[in-house]
């Protein structure tokens, strides 16, 4: 009883420690969270609206003078001195009256927009500002880079050349555009919860971050426990030596490291998410976090490779003794124990890499939902960070799994003891077709799980957007 309790706590304790470590890793620092905002968007919109009011007032004055002149010219003096004159309003004057009425309505609406922009919550709607503030897409995108931010008072800011354009057609002599400077500002939050309330997807992301760390911490002791139980079942003749597992884990780490370097440093030649996007020192934090995650995944793959070799040794011993799992219960017990741990280690790795894809998708969606990134989407119709990157992550992790899975699985399937066990299982099953189908499709789905995870994340984003 005490042994079972102790084994349970050996899983709970690392999970608790990893949860605390994840929280500290992603909350350390003074005001680490914040987004890039359009610092002077309200002032720019008010500048344009005031220019519109001036133009409308001037247009009304000009149209009023023209209207009076047209009416005066069309109205004939009375035939009898002292008689009442009925003004004649020509069609041109009627059009001017319509323009004046429309301009007066536009003045009322513009004044309402000014009041709302100054005292209301219209600053929460980027659609309002995107009607008037225009920036070249490439200029705005390059301004989001981590370099070139200047400390201005309590904020770090950047200046972007913009043009204020009024699309109203009522004014006379409406300027084609007003040159302006749009201020991008790093809006560091004093409260993390305030940031998560404004951007709930980041709250979901941080919870998923902690959950992943807990998963990694639980996988290691569970697999180690599985190794110990398997050693008991297979006996002393086939002990799983720790040095072999360590060496295979190191080889897996090296292979995974080369693979990730080729993807993130050679193929992807720029930073996907910068330190200034939402989290201070994000790049450093994510490197530490990623190293932990991929090390645990490599540990799973190291066990997977070790068990592949161990199954080969069991097979050689069985063949030399002319025994098969279907006819020898002791051999079958050893074979099933190794096979189960062989499959479970691979499933754990696939689970880790699949969750990584979902986690990445949530992060990208959250970053694209911040103020400056949504404004860029309104300017260009494109996200700053393409959602297709999630599919790249899914494909990358699937390829990593295949690098280890294909040679080990081919070797495993060609073992005589594997073929004997599969044949016996089909003969003893009442639904042989479905058993064969599930046994062949199951590993394929597990291997492709990172790609499937990227599709699930896309569906999640689609439903949350609606």
N, C-alpha and C positions, 0 to 999 in steps of 0.2 A: 504493500500500500504506500509506504514511504517512498519506495523507488518510483512508482508511477507518478506520485505528486511531484517528486523532484524533476522527473523528465518533463512534466507539464510546465513547471516554472522555468526550465531551461529554454523553453520556447517563448514564454510570456515575458521574461526579463529582457532578452534582446529586442523584442518588439517594443517594449516600453522605452528602452534606451534609444532606439532608432527614432521613435516618435519625438522625443525631446530633442535629439540631434537635428532632425528635420526642421523643427520649429525654430531652433536657434540659428540654423544655417540660413533660413529665409526670412528671419526677422532682425538679425544683427545689424547694428548701425543706427545712426540718428536719422529719422525720417527716410527710411529706405524706399518707400513706395511713393509713386507719383506719376502723373501723365504729362504729356506735352499738350498744352492748350493754346488757343489763339488769344493771346493776352489782351489785345486792343480791338477785338472784333466789334465790340459794342460801340466804341468811339468811331471806328471807321464807318459803320452803318449809320450812326447819327450824323456824321459829316456829310454823307451822301444825301440823307433825308433832309438836312437843313439846306443843302444846295438845291434839292428839288423844290422845297418850299419857296426859296428865293426865285427860282425859275418860274414856278406856277404863278406867284404873285405878279411878277413882271409880265407874264403872258396875259393874265387877266386884265392888267392895266392897258396893255397894247390893244388887246381885242376890244376893250371897252371904248377906247378912242376911235378905233376903226368902225365899230358898230354905230357910234353916234354920228360919225361923218357920213356913213352910207345912208342912215335914216334921214339925216338932214338933206342930203342931195336928192333923195327919192321923194321927199315930201314937198308938194307945191304950196306956195303961199295962198291964203284964202282970196277968193274973188271979191269978197266984200270986206272992206276994212273993218276990223274988230270982230270978225267971225272966228269961231273956234276951228283950229286946224287939227285934222286927224292925221297922226303920224303914219307914214307908209313904211312898212318893214320889208325890204327886199329879201330875196332868198339868201344873198350873201350875208346879210345881217342876221338872218335866222341861224345860219350855220355858226356864226360867231357867238351867238347867244348859247347854242348847244355846247360849244367849246368852253365858254365861260362857266356854264353850269357843271360840266364834267370836271373842269379844273378846280372849282370850288369843292366838289365832292372828294377830289384827289387830295386837296389840302386837309380836309377833315380826316381822311384815312391816314395821311402821312403824319399828322399831329398825333393821332392815336398810336401809330407805330413808334413815334418818338417817346411818348409817355410809357408805353410798354417796355421799350428797350432800356429806359432809364429806371423804371420802378417795378416792372413786372418780371416774369421769369422767361421772357422770350429768348434770353441768352442760352437757354438749354436746348434750343432748336437750331441746329446748324443749317437746316433748310432755309431759314430766314436770312442768314448771312451769305449763304452760297448764291442767293439771287443777286447780290450786289458786289461781293468781293471776289475778284478773279485773280488767280495766280497761275503762271505757267507750270504745268505738271512736273516737268523735269527739274525746275528750279525748286519747287516745294519739296519734292522727294529728296533732293540732295541736301536740303536744309535740315532734314530729319536726322542727318548723320551725327555721330557723337562728337565730332570736332567742331570748333568754332563758337562754342557757347560763351557769352560774356556775362560776367557778374554785374547786374544792374540793381543796386539796392539789395533787397532780400531775395531776388530771383536771378536765375541764369536765363538769358534771353538770346534770341537770334532775330535779325531783321531780314525780311523777305520782301522784295519788290512786288507790289500788287497794283491792280487797277480797279477803281470803283466805277462801275457802269450801271446807269439807271435805264431800265428797259421800258419805262413809261413813254407813251407817245403823245402825251397831252401838251408838254412844254414846247414853247418856241425857243429856238437856239439852244437846244439841250446839248451839253458838252458830250463829246464822244467817249470820254473817260477821264477820270481824275487820278493822277499818280498818287500813290500812297505807300506807306511802309507797314507791312503786317508783322506784328511781333509774336514770335513763337516763344513760349515760356515753359520752363520746367516747373510744374506745379507740385512741389514736394508736400506730402500730407503729414501733418503732425500726428494724426490718428490713422492707424491701419484700418480700423473698422469703418471709418468714414470713406476710405478708398474702396473697400470691399462692398459697401452699401451702394456707392455710385456705380461700381462695376462688379456685379454679382458673379460674373464668370471668373474673375480672379479669385473670389472666395471659393468657388468650386475647384479651381486649379490648385489652390494651396491645400485644400482638404485632400485632393487626389495625390498631391506631392507627398503629404504625410502618410497616406495610405500605402503608396508605393514603397516608401522606406520601411514601413512595418512589414509589408509583404516580403521584401528582400531579407529582413532580419529573421523572419520566421522560416523562410525556405532553407537557410543554411543549417540550423539545428535539426529541422525535420529530415533533411536528406542525410545528415550525419547519423541521426537515429535510425533511419532506414538502412544505412550501411551496417550498423551494429546488428540490427535484427536479421539482415540478410546473411551476415557472417555466421550467425548462430544456426540458421537454416541450412547453409551449404556445407558447414563443417570446416575442420581445420585444413583439409586438403586444398580448399579453394578460398583461402582467406584474402580479403580485399586489402592489400597493403597500402598504408597511408602514404609512403613515399611515391608510389605509382600515381595515386590520386593527386598529390601535390604537383608532381611533374606534369601530368596531363592538364591540370588546371593552369599551370604556368604557360604551357604551350598554347592553350586556348586563349589565355590573356594576350599573348603575343600575336596570335592570328587575328583576334578581335581588334587589337590595337592597330595593326597594319590596315585592316579593313576600314576602320573608322577614320584613320588618317587619310586614306585614299579618297574617302567620301567627303569628309568635312574640310580637308585642307587642300586637296587637289581638285576634285570635281566641283565642290562648292567653294568658290574663291572669294567670298565676301561673308561678312557676319549677317546672319539671318535676323537676330534680335540684338539690338545694341543696349549698352548700359543705361542709356537715357530714356529708353522707351517706356519703362514702368518700374524698374527695380535697380537701385544703385548697386554697382559691382555685380551685375547679373552674370556676366561672362565667367567671372571667377567662381561664383556660387554654383553655376550650372556645370562647370568642369568637375568640381568636387562631387557634386551629386551624380553626374553621369559616370564618373570613374567607379563610384560605389556600385551603381546599378549594373554596369557592364562587367564588373569584376564578379558579382554574384552570378550573373548569367554565364560567365566563363567557368565559374565553379561548377555549375550545373552541367555544362558541356564537358568539363573535365571528368566528372563522374560518368557521364554518358560514354565517353571514349574509353575510359577504364573498364567499364562493364562490357563494352563491345569486345575488348581483348579478353576479359575474363570468360565471357561466353564461348569464345574461340578455344580457350584452354579446356573448359568443361567439355566442349564438343570433341576435342582431340582425345581426352581421357576416355570419354564414352565410346568413341569409335574403336579405340585400341582394345577396350574391354568388351567390345561387341554388345553394347547396351544401348537402349533407346528409351526416351521418356515414356513412350506408350506401354512399354513392357517392364519398366523398372520404376517403382514408386519413389525410391530414394533419389534417383536421378531426376525424376519429374519434379520433385519438391525443390531440389537445387535449381533446376532450370527455371521453374516458375518464379522462384524468389529473385533470381538474377534478372529475368525478363521484366518483372514488375518494376524493380528499381531502375532498370534500363529505360523503360518507357516513362516512368514518373520523373526522372531527372530531365528528360527531354521536354515533357509537358511543363515542368516548372520554368524552364528556360523560355519556352514559347509563351507562357503566361506573362513572364516579366517583360519580354519584348513587345507583346501585344498591348499591355497596359502602357508601355512607353509611347506607343503610337497614339493611343487615346489621350494620354496626358499632353502630348505635343499638340494635338488638334485643339484641345481646350485652350491651351496657351495662345496659339496663333489666333484663334477666334476672339479671345479676350483682348489681345493687343490691337487687333484690327478694329475693335469696338471703342477704342479711346478717341478723344475729341479730334486731335490732329489727323489721325488715321481715317476717321469717318469723313472729315473734310476733304481729304485727298480722294476718297472714294466718290464723293459728290463732284469733285473736279474732273476725275478721269474715268469713273465707272469701273475702276480696278482697285483691288486691295493692295496695300503696301507689301504685305507678306502674302503671296499667293497660297490659297488653300490647297493647291496641288502639291505643296511641300509635304503635306500629311501623307499623300500617296507615295511620295519618295521615301519617307521614313518607313512606311509599311513595306515597300518593296525592298528597301535596304535591309531591314531586320529579317525579312523572309529569306533573302539571299544569304545572310549570315547563318541562319538555321540550316539552309540547304548545303552549305559548305561542309558542315559537320554531319548532317543527316544522311546525305546520299551515300557516301562511302561506307559509313557504319551500318546503314540499313541494308545495303546490297550484300555486305559481308554477312550480316545477321540472317538475312533471308536464305542465303546459300548454304548455311550450316545444316548438316544432316539432322541434327536434333531439332532444329526449328521446323524443317520440312516434316519430320515425323510427328511433332507435336501438332502442327497445323492440320495434317491429314487425320490424326486421331480426333481432333476437335470437330472437324467437319463430319466425321462418321458418327460421332456421338450427339450431334446437334440435329434437332427435328426440323430446323429451318436453315439448311445449309447455304442456300443462295443468299439469304439476308445476312447470315453470319459472315460469309466471305465478302459481301459487299461492305458491311460495316468495318470489317478488319482492314480492308484496303482503302476505304474512304477516310477512316478515322485519322490515320497518320497524315494523310494529305491535307485534311482540314486543319490539323494542329500546326503543320508546317506553314500553311498559308494564313494562319491566324493573324499575323501583323497586318497583312493586306486587308483581311476581312475587318480588322479593327478600324482601319482607315475609312472603310466604307460605312461602318456603323457610326463613326464620328461625323461623317458628312451627313448622314440621315439625321443624327441628333441636331446638328447645326441647322438643317433645313426646317425641322419641326420647331426649334426654339425661335428661329427667325419669324415663323408664321404665328 
